[in-house]
Amino acid sequence: MSARTAMRVLVTGASGFVGRALCPVLAAQGHEVLRAMRRPDGLPGTVAAGDLDGPAEWLRKVPPPDVLVHLAARVHQMHERADEAELLHHRANCEGTLALARVAQDMGVKRFVFVSSIKVSGEGRPGQPYRPDEAPAPADAYGRSKAAAEAGLHALAAAGPLELVIVRPPLVYGREAAGNFRSLARALAGGWPLPLGALDGNRRSLVAVDNLADFVALCVTHERAPGRVWMVSDDEDVSTAGLVRRMGAAMGRPARLLTVPRGLLDVLAGLLGRRGLMQRLAGDLTVDVSDSKALLGWRPVVSLDQGLARALAPARQADSP
């Protein structure tokens, strides 16, 4: 495929956080974009897709795409039993993905771009970025379901003509981001003190939704993209305390950081049953994007500070007097 070839691209999860950023990028590049979602909005190019863990026969009812970008996924749900989470994630993120890929392959779809997760690589390690050629080491149900999907897709692609591209992003942030990023933004907007001042020595990779959308769009067409796992980030790692300060600067708010010793934070996290959250806040989790830059010629379209400014501009405007 040529980087200049206009194609029909079907995007699952098109109504989600990343999908809403990706579809306009693809359209601006001249592609015909089909947006697959559970609840179609009736606009042109909208496709009714089934449940993630359901049959993928709905794909046969739409104009055959040249490329399918699979964004839709089941994410972590609060208060879910471990055994239940394992089963439901596997059904949706592994079995559902493979069912979709089989139908796509049978229909003659040329390329399948699977947006996976850095959780396939692991939960982070001190001072060592994850590389795309390392063996997976997932540590939770979500990561294991994505790793199983990757393995099944590799086997499927090896048996047929389907071109497979796998992208493992770290934490994705943007205006509509949820999770810890939204919680930190709300705390900053409210002027709340945060006990994270001591978390200044760790390093985390993040990716702005604009950068992820641009990278996935590149993988739709680039001739060197298939057959590999790719890492993507803003290409600038940051500590947790540093991130909070830069979020505050983007919002025009002071970051009220309290320097609470790490050991005390660990104790408090254990008492509150939030050891996982503490690990994500205090630990290292970085990715090596050198292959993405060298082999695909990719560079982030926004810097970390530019991405934060875009993500937090609504909060800054809403809180302005």
Secondary structure, 3 states (H helix, E strand, C coil): CCCCCCCEEEEECCCCHHHHHHHHHHHHCCCEEEEEECCCCCCCCEEECCCCCCCCHHHHHCCCCCEEEECCCCCCCCCCCHHHHHHHHHHHHHHHHHHHHHHHHHHCCCEEEEECCHHHCCCCCCCCCECCCCCCCCCCHHHHHHHHHHHHHHHHHHCCCCEEEEEECCEEECCCCCHHHHHHHHHHHCCCCECCCCCCCCCECEEEHHHHHHHHHHHHHCCCCCCEEEECCCCCCECHHHHHHHHHHHHCCCCCECCCCHHHHHHHHHHCCCHHHHHHHHCCECECCHHHHHHHCCCCCCCHHHHHHHHHHHHHHHCCC
